[in-house]
Amino acid sequence: MLSNNDFIEMSLMTHLFFMRIMKEHTIFLEASLTPKDVDLAIQADNAKEQFTDLLMEATALSKGVIQPKGDYTCGIVTNYTVNAEMATQFLTSIPIDTNLTTAELSLRDIPPIKKPYPHYLICRVYELNQKAIQATQSIIDFKAQLERNVLECRVFTHLYPTLLHHVFEEAKFYLNLLIMLHNRLDKECIYNIVYQEIFWNHIMGEHAEFIRGFLDPEEKELFHTADEFAERFEKLVELAEKAANDPELIPSVTKESLENTVELRDFKKDSTEGILSCKIKSIIIPLLSDHVLREANYYIHILSMHDQ
């Protein structure tokens, strides 16, 4: 069972990453819809504002508690995030609060507060978790309905149906983590490495497929690189599934997953730089390129903890 200190830290660390991910999903959904479905775009924008408020609260509660370092810092915010947000706001006219990004970056410089953490903080984090569970369940329902409408040809979106299911699965994953935190399960259960690797290797593979699909047909070299990564992570999912039944395989699968994710992260970093500088021809929304880069950094952080 999680101690009060671990409950606070793990809850806030989870929120700092996933609330931003959920917020950005709503931006991608809103930007992808046509004028016919303005009501759905409004729903997406309302969800964006809700997760913005929740992330603002999580950031305020994290002062002196969470001091992001290394890959975890780049998992919640990168050096490209503000520019990607500004470019996306310019191209879509969807308002994005860049001050929130700056506030998350500033967490690194705030002196830590003494443990054990005060009782009021436990209560505030518990309340935040409850609000996050409700908001995440709501966005799951919205994504599921949107995916059904697209598959039944009632709604058109510029996003692939597979990508709609992808963001739905990420929201379900976040909700599952929230429920485990709410039940105070131990760290090993919440950060179960096989469960994490099966999920994130699948996510990384789909990222490569989406990047390939959003590139201009002339970007043939990038096509081949993205295809290669998709094939690698498909095999890593199979290896992680085998490790679920044979724990002796876990160290080698973790090591291989880490090595490949670092390579994919570097590819995403170069792609983000190319998209932000307008040197890569694509239909990738700028914030999406930074979004998938952060997810790779977050996964590297998870893998590194277990590899050590």
Phi, psi and omega in degrees: 000137182293138171288167178300318180297314180294322178300315180295310185294314182292324177297311183292320177298319179295317181294317183302325177278303191286329179295322176293320178299313179298317179301316183288329175304318181295327177294316180297320179294313180299317182291338185271348186274155181267166180304332178303324185253047180298331179295322177290323177297322178294318177300317179297319180292323177297320177294324177299315180295322179296315180287332174297314179296318180294319180293325177297318178293317179298320179295318179296319180289338183279350182298120181082354179255311181250122176239089186302139177220153173055225184297331179292321176303312181287349175282329180263327178207138175248176176291347182262348192300312182299315179296322178294321178294316181295319179295320180292319177297319179297318185281334186247341186067016175275121181295134178227128183277098180284341177298328178295321178296316178298321180296321178294319179297326183288348179301332181297333189259003182268127181301143181290146175270158185287147173261153000290150181292148181299152185299324182300329181291322176301315181295317181295319180292320178300316179295320178297319178300319179298316179294323179294321178299314180296315181294321181289321176298322179295317181288330174298315180297318180296315180295320180296317180294318179297316179299317179298317180296322179292315181294333179263011175060034175262342180224140173253138175221154178278002178263144177297145173305324178295325178289324176298318178292325179302311181289331174296315180294324178294322177294320177297321179297316178298315180299320179296318177298319180298319180293320178295320177295318180300324180274003177058036176294159184285167185302318184298327179286314183293318181257036178308117190293321180294316178301316179296316185290320177299314182294306188287328175296322176296317179297316180298320179296318179292326175304314180300320179293319180293318178302315179300319182288335181269351180284150174294144181305338180283344182277058188295323180296318178292326175307307186296319180297315180297318178298320180297317179295320180300319179292319180299315184284335173297319178291324180293327175297316180298319179294319179295323178294324176293321180296334178298332180257351181220086184306337180295339180279345188303311182302318182290322178293319178298316180298316181291322178297318180297313181300316182288326180289325175298317178296317179294321177302317180295322176296317179294322179298312178298321180295319179298316178298318180294322180288317181293330179268003178062034180259348177250130179277122182195174171244029179277124175295134188308318183292333178294325180294319177289326179301310182288332175296316179296323179294324176294317178298319179297317180295322176300319178300315179297313181296320182296321178300317182282327180296326179288000000 
